[in-house]
Amino acid sequence: MLTTHHVTGFLVIVVCVASATAAFVAYRRRAGAGRFVAQLLALAQTVLVAQVALGLLLLGRHRRAADHLHYLYGALALLATLAPWLYAPDDPRRRLAWFGAATLVAAALAVRAYMTAT
């Protein structure tokens, strides 16, 4: 299960960077989110939730990370992707920028969590 957690952590980073890039490209082109970008952003959130769930399962089996900051970075990455649901403006284009920025922040936090775990 630990290997699955590590692989999912790598997937979190890749998917978050890809979805943030797609969101910023769509924002820059003055286009709407579109189905593809919206699905990528949703995939990033889903993979992050899966990663946290795997981490909680590992904690339930008394497998703890050596560095306790690992938990903080993981929780902040999840909260970063969920924050735009509460705080993003109603304008679709600005909302897309919020989701893209939040997903990029989540990717940076996931990188830091990944580095503290190894």
MARDOSE-583502 format. One record per atom (N, C-alpha, C): residue number from 1; atom name; y, z, x negated. Coordinates in steps of 0.05 Angstrom, whole numbers. Example, Ala and Ser with C-alpha at 12.3 -4.5 7.8 and 13.67 -1.06 7.14 Angstrom:
<lumtis>
resi 1; name N; y -114; z 156; x -264
resi 1; name CA; y -90; z 156; x -246
resi 1; name C; y -66; z 156; x -264
resi 2; name N; y -45; z 142; x -257
resi 2; name CA; y -21; z 143; x -273
resi 2; name C; y 1; z 157; x -258
</lumtis>
This chain:
<lumtis>
resi 1; name N; y -24; z 0; x -16
resi 1; name CA; y 0; z 0; x 0
resi 1; name C; y 25; z 0; x -17
resi 2; name N; y 23; z 12; x -41
resi 2; name CA; y 46; z 13; x -59
resi 2; name C; y 53; z -16; x -68
resi 3; name N; y 33; z -32; x -73
resi 3; name CA; y 38; z -59; x -81
resi 3; name C; y 51; z -75; x -59
resi 4; name N; y 43; z -70; x -34
resi 4; name CA; y 55; z -83; x -11
resi 4; name C; y 85; z -75; x -9
resi 5; name N; y 90; z -50; x -14
resi 5; name CA; y 118; z -40; x -13
resi 5; name C; y 135; z -54; x -35
resi 6; name N; y 124; z -58; x -58
resi 6; name CA; y 138; z -72; x -80
resi 6; name C; y 142; z -101; x -73
resi 7; name N; y 122; z -114; x -62
resi 7; name CA; y 125; z -143; x -55
resi 7; name C; y 145; z -146; x -32
resi 8; name N; y 144; z -128; x -13
resi 8; name CA; y 163; z -129; x 9
resi 8; name C; y 191; z -124; x -1
resi 9; name N; y 194; z -106; x -21
resi 9; name CA; y 220; z -101; x -33
resi 9; name C; y 232; z -127; x -45
resi 10; name N; y 215; z -141; x -59
resi 10; name CA; y 224; z -167; x -71
resi 10; name C; y 231; z -187; x -49
resi 11; name N; y 216; z -187; x -27
resi 11; name CA; y 222; z -205; x -5
resi 11; name C; y 248; z -197; x 8
resi 12; name N; y 254; z -172; x 10
resi 12; name CA; y 279; z -162; x 21
resi 12; name C; y 302; z -174; x 6
resi 13; name N; y 301; z -173; x -21
resi 13; name CA; y 322; z -183; x -38
resi 13; name C; y 326; z -213; x -34
resi 14; name N; y 304; z -228; x -34
resi 14; name CA; y 306; z -257; x -32
resi 14; name C; y 316; z -265; x -4
resi 15; name N; y 306; z -253; x 17
resi 15; name CA; y 314; z -261; x 44
resi 15; name C; y 343; z -253; x 49
resi 16; name N; y 351; z -229; x 39
resi 16; name CA; y 379; z -220; x 43
resi 16; name C; y 399; z -239; x 29
resi 17; name N; y 392; z -246; x 4
resi 17; name CA; y 410; z -264; x -11
resi 17; name C; y 411; z -291; x 3
resi 18; name N; y 388; z -301; x 11
resi 18; name CA; y 387; z -328; x 25
resi 18; name C; y 402; z -328; x 51
resi 19; name N; y 399; z -307; x 67
resi 19; name CA; y 413; z -306; x 92
resi 19; name C; y 443; z -301; x 89
resi 20; name N; y 451; z -285; x 69
resi 20; name CA; y 480; z -281; x 64
resi 20; name C; y 492; z -307; x 55
resi 21; name N; y 478; z -322; x 37
resi 21; name CA; y 488; z -347; x 28
resi 21; name C; y 491; z -367; x 51
resi 22; name N; y 471; z -369; x 68
resi 22; name CA; y 472; z -387; x 91
resi 22; name C; y 495; z -379; x 110
resi 23; name N; y 499; z -353; x 113
resi 23; name CA; y 521; z -344; x 131
resi 23; name C; y 548; z -352; x 119
resi 24; name N; y 552; z -348; x 93
resi 24; name CA; y 577; z -355; x 80
resi 24; name C; y 582; z -385; x 80
resi 25; name N; y 561; z -401; x 76
resi 25; name CA; y 564; z -430; x 77
resi 25; name C; y 572; z -439; x 105
resi 26; name N; y 560; z -427; x 126
resi 26; name CA; y 567; z -434; x 153
resi 26; name C; y 596; z -425; x 159
resi 27; name N; y 603; z -402; x 149
resi 27; name CA; y 631; z -392; x 153
resi 27; name C; y 651; z -410; x 139
resi 28; name N; y 644; z -418; x 115
resi 28; name CA; y 662; z -436; x 99
resi 28; name C; y 666; z -463; x 112
resi 29; name N; y 645; z -473; x 124
resi 29; name CA; y 646; z -499; x 138
resi 29; name C; y 659; z -498; x 165
resi 30; name N; y 667; z -474; x 173
resi 30; name CA; y 679; z -469; x 199
resi 30; name C; y 660; z -476; x 222
resi 31; name N; y 635; z -472; x 217
resi 31; name CA; y 615; z -477; x 237
resi 31; name C; y 606; z -450; x 249
resi 32; name N; y 593; z -452; x 271
resi 32; name CA; y 582; z -428; x 283
resi 32; name C; y 557; z -420; x 267
resi 33; name N; y 546; z -398; x 275
resi 33; name CA; y 522; z -388; x 261
resi 33; name C; y 499; z -407; x 263
resi 34; name N; y 496; z -419; x 286
resi 34; name CA; y 473; z -437; x 290
resi 34; name C; y 447; z -422; x 291
resi 35; name N; y 427; z -435; x 300
resi 35; name CA; y 401; z -423; x 304
resi 35; name C; y 388; z -415; x 277
resi 36; name N; y 391; z -432; x 257
resi 36; name CA; y 378; z -427; x 231
resi 36; name C; y 390; z -402; x 218
resi 37; name N; y 416; z -401; x 217
resi 37; name CA; y 430; z -378; x 204
resi 37; name C; y 424; z -352; x 219
resi 38; name N; y 425; z -354; x 245
resi 38; name CA; y 420; z -330; x 262
resi 38; name C; y 392; z -320; x 257
resi 39; name N; y 373; z -338; x 255
resi 39; name CA; y 345; z -330; x 250
resi 39; name C; y 341; z -318; x 222
resi 40; name N; y 355; z -329; x 203
resi 40; name CA; y 354; z -318; x 176
resi 40; name C; y 365; z -290; x 175
resi 41; name N; y 388; z -285; x 188
resi 41; name CA; y 399; z -259; x 189
resi 41; name C; y 381; z -239; x 203
resi 42; name N; y 368; z -248; x 225
resi 42; name CA; y 349; z -231; x 239
resi 42; name C; y 325; z -226; x 222
resi 43; name N; y 316; z -245; x 206
resi 43; name CA; y 293; z -242; x 188
resi 43; name C; y 300; z -221; x 167
resi 44; name N; y 324; z -221; x 156
resi 44; name CA; y 332; z -202; x 136
resi 44; name C; y 331; z -174; x 148
resi 45; name N; y 340; z -170; x 172
resi 45; name CA; y 339; z -144; x 185
resi 45; name C; y 310; z -136; x 190
resi 46; name N; y 294; z -154; x 198
resi 46; name CA; y 266; z -148; x 204
resi 46; name C; y 251; z -140; x 179
resi 47; name N; y 255; z -154; x 157
resi 47; name CA; y 242; z -148; x 132
resi 47; name C; y 251; z -121; x 122
resi 48; name N; y 276; z -114; x 125
resi 48; name CA; y 286; z -88; x 117
resi 48; name C; y 274; z -66; x 133
resi 49; name N; y 271; z -70; x 159
resi 49; name CA; y 258; z -50; x 176
resi 49; name C; y 229; z -46; x 167
resi 50; name N; y 215; z -68; x 161
resi 50; name CA; y 187; z -67; x 152
resi 50; name C; y 185; z -52; x 126
resi 51; name N; y 205; z -57; x 108
resi 51; name CA; y 205; z -43; x 82
resi 51; name C; y 208; z -13; x 86
resi 52; name N; y 226; z -5; x 103
resi 52; name CA; y 230; z 24; x 108
resi 52; name C; y 205; z 36; x 121
resi 53; name N; y 193; z 21; x 139
resi 53; name CA; y 168; z 31; x 152
resi 53; name C; y 146; z 35; x 132
resi 54; name N; y 143; z 16; x 113
resi 54; name CA; y 123; z 20; x 92
resi 54; name C; y 130; z 44; x 74
resi 55; name N; y 155; z 47; x 69
resi 55; name CA; y 164; z 70; x 53
resi 55; name C; y 157; z 96; x 67
resi 56; name N; y 161; z 97; x 93
resi 56; name CA; y 155; z 121; x 108
resi 56; name C; y 125; z 126; x 109
resi 57; name N; y 109; z 105; x 110
resi 57; name CA; y 80; z 108; x 109
resi 57; name C; y 72; z 119; x 82
resi 58; name N; y 84; z 110; x 61
resi 58; name CA; y 78; z 121; x 34
resi 58; name C; y 86; z 150; x 32
resi 59; name N; y 109; z 157; x 43
resi 59; name CA; y 117; z 185; x 43
resi 59; name C; y 97; z 202; x 59
resi 60; name N; y 86; z 191; x 80
resi 60; name CA; y 66; z 206; x 96
resi 60; name C; y 41; z 211; x 80
resi 61; name N; y 35; z 194; x 61
resi 61; name CA; y 12; z 197; x 44
resi 61; name C; y 19; z 212; x 18
resi 62; name N; y 42; z 224; x 18
resi 62; name CA; y 51; z 240; x -5
resi 62; name C; y 54; z 224; x -31
resi 63; name N; y 62; z 199; x -28
resi 63; name CA; y 68; z 182; x -51
resi 63; name C; y 99; z 180; x -52
resi 64; name N; y 110; z 195; x -70
resi 64; name CA; y 139; z 197; x -72
resi 64; name C; y 150; z 181; x -96
resi 65; name N; y 174; z 171; x -93
resi 65; name CA; y 187; z 157; x -116
resi 65; name C; y 196; z 177; x -137
resi 66; name N; y 196; z 169; x -161
resi 66; name CA; y 204; z 187; x -183
resi 66; name C; y 234; z 193; x -181
resi 67; name N; y 250; z 174; x -173
resi 67; name CA; y 279; z 178; x -171
resi 67; name C; y 286; z 181; x -141
resi 68; name N; y 298; z 203; x -134
resi 68; name CA; y 304; z 208; x -106
resi 68; name C; y 327; z 190; x -96
resi 69; name N; y 342; z 177; x -114
resi 69; name CA; y 362; z 158; x -105
resi 69; name C; y 350; z 133; x -92
resi 70; name N; y 325; z 128; x -97
resi 70; name CA; y 310; z 106; x -85
resi 70; name C; y 312; z 107; x -55
resi 71; name N; y 309; z 131; x -44
resi 71; name CA; y 310; z 135; x -15
resi 71; name C; y 338; z 129; x -4
resi 72; name N; y 358; z 138; x -19
resi 72; name CA; y 385; z 134; x -10
resi 72; name C; y 392; z 104; x -10
resi 73; name N; y 385; z 90; x -31
resi 73; name CA; y 391; z 61; x -32
resi 73; name C; y 377; z 46; x -10
resi 74; name N; y 352; z 53; x -5
resi 74; name CA; y 337; z 40; x 17
resi 74; name C; y 349; z 46; x 44
resi 75; name N; y 357; z 70; x 49
resi 75; name CA; y 369; z 77; x 75
resi 75; name C; y 396; z 63; x 78
resi 76; name N; y 412; z 63; x 57
resi 76; name CA; y 438; z 50; x 58
resi 76; name C; y 435; z 20; x 62
resi 77; name N; y 415; z 7; x 51
resi 77; name CA; y 410; z -21; x 55
resi 77; name C; y 404; z -27; x 84
resi 78; name N; y 388; z -10; x 96
resi 78; name CA; y 381; z -14; x 125
resi 78; name C; y 406; z -9; x 142
resi 79; name N; y 421; z 11; x 136
resi 79; name CA; y 446; z 17; x 151
resi 79; name C; y 467; z -5; x 148
resi 80; name N; y 468; z -17; x 124
resi 80; name CA; y 487; z -38; x 120
resi 80; name C; y 482; z -62; x 138
resi 81; name N; y 456; z -69; x 142
resi 81; name CA; y 451; z -92; x 159
resi 81; name C; y 454; z -85; x 188
resi 82; name N; y 451; z -60; x 195
resi 82; name CA; y 454; z -52; x 224
resi 82; name C; y 483; z -46; x 232
resi 83; name N; y 500; z -41; x 212
resi 83; name CA; y 528; z -33; x 218
resi 83; name C; y 544; z -55; x 233
resi 84; name N; y 541; z -81; x 227
resi 84; name CA; y 556; z -101; x 242
resi 84; name C; y 550; z -101; x 272
resi 85; name N; y 527; z -92; x 280
resi 85; name CA; y 521; z -91; x 308
resi 85; name C; y 540; z -73; x 323
resi 86; name N; y 551; z -53; x 309
resi 86; name CA; y 569; z -34; x 321
resi 86; name C; y 598; z -41; x 316
resi 87; name N; y 605; z -51; x 292
resi 87; name CA; y 632; z -53; x 283
resi 87; name C; y 644; z -81; x 281
resi 88; name N; y 627; z -102; x 282
resi 88; name CA; y 637; z -129; x 278
resi 88; name C; y 655; z -137; x 302
resi 89; name N; y 676; z -153; x 296
resi 89; name CA; y 694; z -162; x 317
resi 89; name C; y 680; z -182; x 336
resi 90; name N; y 693; z -187; x 358
resi 90; name CA; y 681; z -204; x 379
resi 90; name C; y 682; z -234; x 372
resi 91; name N; y 702; z -242; x 355
resi 91; name CA; y 705; z -270; x 347
resi 91; name C; y 679; z -279; x 332
resi 92; name N; y 665; z -300; x 342
resi 92; name CA; y 640; z -307; x 330
resi 92; name C; y 641; z -314; x 300
resi 93; name N; y 663; z -327; x 292
resi 93; name CA; y 665; z -335; x 264
resi 93; name C; y 669; z -310; x 246
resi 94; name N; y 686; z -292; x 254
resi 94; name CA; y 690; z -267; x 239
resi 94; name C; y 665; z -249; x 240
resi 95; name N; y 651; z -250; x 262
resi 95; name CA; y 627; z -235; x 265
resi 95; name C; y 606; z -245; x 245
resi 96; name N; y 605; z -271; x 242
resi 96; name CA; y 586; z -283; x 222
resi 96; name C; y 593; z -274; x 194
resi 97; name N; y 619; z -273; x 188
resi 97; name CA; y 627; z -263; x 161
resi 97; name C; y 619; z -234; x 157
resi 98; name N; y 621; z -218; x 178
resi 98; name CA; y 613; z -189; x 176
resi 98; name C; y 583; z -187; x 171
resi 99; name N; y 567; z -203; x 186
resi 99; name CA; y 538; z -202; x 182
resi 99; name C; y 530; z -212; x 154
resi 100; name N; y 544; z -233; x 145
resi 100; name CA; y 538; z -243; x 118
resi 100; name C; y 545; z -223; x 97
resi 101; name N; y 568; z -211; x 99
resi 101; name CA; y 576; z -191; x 79
resi 101; name C; y 558; z -167; x 79
resi 102; name N; y 551; z -158; x 103
resi 102; name CA; y 533; z -134; x 105
resi 102; name C; y 506; z -140; x 94
resi 103; name N; y 496; z -164; x 98
resi 103; name CA; y 470; z -172; x 87
resi 103; name C; y 471; z -174; x 57
resi 104; name N; y 494; z -183; x 46
resi 104; name CA; y 497; z -185; x 17
resi 104; name C; y 498; z -157; x 5
resi 105; name N; y 512; z -138; x 18
resi 105; name CA; y 512; z -110; x 9
resi 105; name C; y 484; z -99; x 10
resi 106; name N; y 469; z -105; x 31
resi 106; name CA; y 442; z -95; x 33
resi 106; name C; y 425; z -107; x 11
resi 107; name N; y 429; z -132; x 3
resi 107; name CA; y 414; z -143; x -20
resi 107; name C; y 420; z -128; x -45
resi 108; name N; y 446; z -122; x -50
resi 108; name CA; y 453; z -107; x -74
resi 108; name C; y 441; z -79; x -74
resi 109; name N; y 441; z -66; x -51
resi 109; name CA; y 429; z -40; x -50
resi 109; name C; y 398; z -41; x -53
resi 110; name N; y 386; z -63; x -43
resi 110; name CA; y 357; z -66; x -46
resi 110; name C; y 350; z -71; x -75
resi 111; name N; y 367; z -86; x -89
resi 111; name CA; y 363; z -90; x -118
resi 111; name C; y 363; z -63; x -132
resi 112; name N; y 383; z -47; x -126
resi 112; name CA; y 385; z -21; x -139
resi 112; name C; y 361; z -3; x -132
resi 113; name N; y 352; z -4; x -107
resi 113; name CA; y 329; z 12; x -99
resi 113; name C; y 304; z 2; x -113
resi 114; name N; y 302; z -24; x -116
resi 114; name CA; y 279; z -36; x -130
resi 114; name C; y 279; z -28; x -159
resi 115; name N; y 303; z -27; x -171
resi 115; name CA; y 304; z -19; x -199
resi 115; name C; y 298; z 11; x -204
resi 116; name N; y 305; z 28; x -185
resi 116; name CA; y 299; z 56; x -188
resi 116; name C; y 270; z 62; x -183
resi 117; name N; y 256; z 45; x -169
resi 117; name CA; y 228; z 49; x -163
resi 117; name C; y 210; z 42; x -187
resi 118; name N; y 220; z 24; x -204
resi 118; name CA; y 203; z 15; x -227
resi 118; name C; y 211; z 28; x -252
</lumtis>
